[in-house]
Amino acid sequence: MKSFALVVTLSALACVPATAAPKHPRHHHVSQTAAHSYAAQPQIACTVVGCAPVPRGCHPEMGYTPDGTPTGFDVAVCGGGAYTLYGNRR
């Protein structure tokens, strides 16, 4: 009798899908005002002095030693390449 109940239970569970979808899918809409009000995330440069946000108007590039060897650290290049922060660039 116990084995019969086990077989019936297992066969009933086999008919149920593993992940049942909800009857009414929920859509999370963000209003246009809210979508435009989120601030952009700043870029991060991992420099010799540590990882820091790149200032506005700058972008991270690979850093080099004065003899041209890559350092493995970033430098922040600002002003269209006019100057760098935290190291040398090629």
N, C-alpha and C positions, 0 to 999 in steps of 0.2 A: 504494500500500500504506500509506503514511504517513497519507493522508487517510482511508482506511478505518479505521485504528486510532484516529484522532482522533474520528471519528463514533461509533464503538463506545464509546469512553471518555466522550464527552459524553452519549450516551444513557443510559449506566449511571449517571452522576452525576445526571441529571435524575430518576431514580427514587428517589434517596435524599433524605429530608426534610432541610431546612436545619438544623433544631434537633431532634435526637432526644431524647426524654424518657428518663430513666433507667428501668430495668425496675422498680425498687422505690423509690418516692418515700420520702424520708426526712422524718420528722416530728420536729421538735425540740420536745419538751415541757419546760416549766419547772415544777418542782415547786411546790406551793402555798407551801411555806416560802420558797423562793427568790423567788417572785413577790411576796411580801409584804415581803421584806427589802430591796428596792431603795428607796433614798431618793428622795423627790420632788425635782425640780429647782426651785431657787428662781427667783422671778420677777426679771427684770432691769429696772431703771429707768435710762434714759439721761438724766442730769441735767446741770446746768450744770457740775458738777465732774467729769463723766465717767460711764461706765456702771458700775453697781454692783448687787449683789444687794439686793433689797428685804428689810428685816428682817422677822422673823416677826411676824404681827399687823398688817402694813401691806400696802398695795396701791398700784400706780402709777396716777397720773392726770395729765392734761394740766396743765402749769404755766402761770401767767399773771404778768404784771407787776403792780405795785400799781394801775395804772390800768385793768387788765382786758384788755390785749392779750396774745394767746397768745405764749409764748416759743418753742415748738417743742421744749421739753425737758419731761421728766417730773418730777413731785414724788412723794414717797412719803407717802401719807396713812396715819396711824396712829391707833389707839385710836378707831375709829368716826368719824373725822373731827375728833377733838379737836385734833390738831396735825399739821404736815407737816414733812418733811425736804427740804432742798435747794430751797426756793422757796415761792411763794405758790400758792394755789388759789382759784378763784373762789367 
